[in-house]
Every structure is written in structure tokens, then in C-alpha cells.
């Protein structure tokens, strides 16, 4: 597993998310400032609603920029046998039905999914239930994850 290529792929995915957010923010700004959206009476709120949307979209762009900065500072950690799982580890887990999943433990961008080496990888943060269960665990450990009222059980099958 080439960890530096994986990190580059994640940075590219984060950049793509940022570009989409920036384009959405620009469209929302353009809509909010379009003279056709000026209020004609006190009940015409299209322009006001568009300005709220533009504000929300601009906050999303700032979050994406912060994610990029934080992730770019991530130190590449090579997983050693018998090591604990830490941020920066790619982990293979298997559920009770034998379904394999790959998750990358990251400080940001939880929930982002992408393909790498023909595998779907999901980014998980330490604040997520799965991330909490993975931190400090080791290969071959069984972990329990509370998801709402349900508990899911996984075995850690590999780490990179």
C-alpha cells in the first residue's frame, strides 16, 4: 500500500469538494445580488432567502479550506505490526456478515467516500463512533460500535 499516493488522492478529493462548494457559493451569491431578485414588496423574500443561502455556502467553503489545511499537515504514519491504530491509518474491517470495508482515520472530512486501488474508502474521524472504536485498537481486535439503538460488531483485519 503506497500511503503517499493515498494521501495525494485524499487531498485531490478534498480539493474537488472545495471547488464544488466554491462554485455553489458563487452561484448563490450571484442569485442573491441579481437585480431581478430585489424585493417588490415586504412579502417577496426570494432575495433574502438567496442571501442566507449564499452565507451558508460561504461558510461551507471556509470549512473546506480548513479541512484542506488540516489534512495537508497530516504526518504520514506507516503502520507497523502490533502498533495501535492512530490518525493517518488505513484500516480494513469486516462486519459479522463478512463484508469488508476500508476506512481511513482522518482528523477531518468524515463521511467522504472515494475509490483508491479499486477499493471504496470512507474517511472516518475520531469523533465518529467507528473512529472512537478504532483509535488505539490493533489488527485482529474485535470492536463494538454503537449506532443509535443498534450495536455493530467488526473485526479489524488489516491496517496500513
Buried (B, 14 or more C-beta within 10 A) or exposed (E): EEBEEBBEBBBEBBEEBBEEBBEBBBBBBEBBEEEEBEEEEEEEEBBEEBBEBBBEBBEBBEBBBEBBEBBEEBEEBEBEEEEBBBBBBBBBBBEEEEEEBBBBBBBBBBEBEBEBEEEEBBBBBBEBBBBBBBBEBEBEBEBEBEEEEEEBEBBBEBBB
